Amino acid sequence: MSAHHQLFGLYVPGRTWLHRLGVGPKFALMVVVSLVPLLVRQPWLSGVFLALTALLVLSTRLGWRRCIALPRALWIMAGLLVAYQLIWGTWQDGLMLVANLVVCLYASRILTLTTPAPVLLDALVAAARPVRWVGGNPERVGLAASLMIRSIPFLFGSFASVRAAARARGLERNLFAQLAPVVVAAVAYARATGEALMARGLGDEEAD
């Protein structure tokens, strides 16, 4: 399983109640379970919501690893957050921050694991209809989101390939040697995507 899939999840067909739940209620559920611990900021509540979101995502019956497992990079970031709080705050604050981060991640998996990407994009376009009032285009919002979704796996894959190559050359501690090729690849990918859009007439700015 790639780092991207480990982090965000990838839609898997199923027949659970979360798969059958509409995208609107599912999104509302994700927002509620994410915002409550962030706003209340109580360690015990963060622990309760962490357990709740873990149970919710496990109720998709898609396997422990797909639902609960966290990528190594997230564990490293969690350790840094706790270490920072040990120095400048309290260990309770550190654990609360990590718990809230994982709550948000599990909440997003509830949505992404049980909802096909086209359905998510259609819902986004529908929610963006009010932008027409200020001269915007909801379809362009959906297109932008689609391009973002497509670019994330590319960037994750590019970073993984560059990191493996740097490790093979003994440069795993050289941050520049790892970041520079990823930045170059990202710029090239963005330019190629922009040229493809322009070739299809999707880069024009005239009013629809």
N, C-alpha and C positions, 0 to 999 in steps of 0.2 A: 504494500500500500504506500503510495507516494506521500510526501509531506503535506502537499495540498489537500489530499483526501483525508489524511489524518487530522488536519486542522479543521477544515470546514465541513467535511462530509460530502457525499455524492449521492444523488437520488437512487434509491433502490425500491423497486415495486414491492408492494405488500398489501395486506388486507386488515391491518390493525385500525383502531379507531382514529389514530392520528393520520394515517393515510387517507381515511375517508373524510376527515374534517376539512372544511373549506379553507382556502388560503387566507381569507380575511380573519376568521376566528383564530386560525393557527398563528398568524402574525401578531394578533392582539395578545395571545397567550405568551408568545416570545417576548413581547415588549414588557408585559406586566412582570414576568418572573425575572427579567433582566433589571428593570428599573427599581423595583421595590428595595432590594438590598443595597443598591447604589445610593438611593436617596435616604434610607433610614440609617445606614452606616452603624450597625450593631453586629459585633462578631457572631453572636449566637444566631441572629437572623440570617446572616450570610451562610452559616453552616446548615441551617434548616433548608434554605433555598438551594444550596448545593446538592443536598440529598434529594430534594424534590425534583430538580431538573435532571439529575442522574436517573431517577426512577422513571421520569417521563420519557427520556430518550431511550432507556432500556425497554420501555413498553412497545417500541417499534419492532422488537424481536428481530433485530438485524445483527445480533452478535455483540458480545462484550467489547471486542477490540474495535469494531467499527464505531460503536456508540460512545465508549468511555475512554479509550486509549488516547493519550496526549503525546504529541511529537516531542523529541528531545529538546528542541529549541525552546519550547514553552516551559519545560522544567528548568532550563537554565535561566530564563527570564524570571520565573517564579522565585528561584533561589536568590537572584540579584535583588528582587523587590523585598524579600524578607531580610536580606543582609542590610539593605539600605535602612529599613525601618528599625532594625536592631541598633543602628548607629544614631539615627536622627529621630526615632520615635519609639514605638513599643513592638514587641513581637506579636501582640494581639492585632495591631494595625497591619502588620505584614501579612499575617495569615488571612485577615479579612480582605485585603486587596487581592491576594491570590485566589481566595474563594470566589470573590465577585467576578474576577476575570474568567474563571472556569465556568461559573454560572452563565455568563454571557455566551461563552463558547458552546456549552451544551444546549442553551436555548436556541442558538442559531442552527445547531444540528437537528433539533426538532423540526425546524422548517425545511432545511435543505435535504435531509435524508428522506423525507416523506412527500416532497412536492417536486414535480418535474420542473426543470429550468424554464421551459416555455410558459408554464402556468405562472411561475413567479414573475417573468417578464411581462406577461399580459396583465397581471395584477398591478405591476408598477406603472405601466402605461395608463391603465384606468385611473390609478390614484393620481397621476400627473396631469389629468385633464384640466384642472384649474389653471395650469400655466398658459393655456390659450388666452386667458383674460389679459395677460401681459405680453401677448405676442409670441409666446413660446410654442413648442411643438412636442406633444407627449410622445410621439413616435421616436423623435430624436432622443428623448430621455431613455426610452427603452433600448434604442440602438447603443447609446453610450454605456448602459448597464451591461448589455450583451457583450460589448467589446471588452469591458472590464473583467467579466467572468471568464472570457476566453484568454485574456492576457495573464491572469493569475497562475494557471498551470504552467504557462510558458516561462514565467519568471522563476517560479519554484524549480522547474526542471533545469533552467539555465544555471541557477545558483548551485544546484546539486552537482551538475556536470563540471562546473568550474572548480568547485570545492574538491571534487575527486581528482581533477587534474592537478590542482595545486598540491594536494597531499602526495600525489605520485612523484612530484618534483621536489618534495621536502619544503614546500612553501605554505604549509597549513597555518603558520603563525603570521604570515604576511597578509594583512587585511587588504592592502592596495592590490595585491596580485589576485585576490578573489573578487573584489568589488569592481575593478576597472573593466574586466571582460563582461561582467553582467550588465553594467551600465551601457557599454557599447552595443551589446546584443539587444537591450531594451530599446535603445534609440533606433536601431535598425528595424526592429519589429514594428515600432510605432510608425516609422516612415513608410514601411511596406504596407501597413494597414491603411494609412492615410491615402497612399497612392491608389490602393485597390478601391477605396470608397470614392475617390475622385473619378476614377475610371467608370464607376457605375452611376455617377451623377449624384452621389449622396453627400458630397462635400460642399455643394452650392449653398449659398446663404439666402437665395431669393425666397420670398414669402410663398407659402404653399397656397 
